[in-house]
Amino acid sequence: VIIDSQPLTVAILASLLFGETIDGVGAAGLVLGVIGLLLLE
């Protein structure tokens, strides 16, 4: 599960640390990724 969550972690940290913007499509992708991780557990 940790390996599967790596892209989500990178996207969130890039936004916080480097000021990268997450648009609506990216936010929707992050939400779908979290839902997918919850389904794996």
SULPEWO-V998456 format. One record per run of one state. SS is the DSSP state (hx for helix, st for strand, lp for the rest). FROM is the first residue (numbers start at 1). TO is the last residue. If there is no record, write none. Layout:
# SULPEWO-V998456
{{SS & FROM & TO} {SS & FROM & TO}}
This chain:
# SULPEWO-V998456
{{lp & 1 & 5} {hx & 6 & 18} {lp & 19 & 23} {hx & 24 & 40} {lp & 41 & 41}}
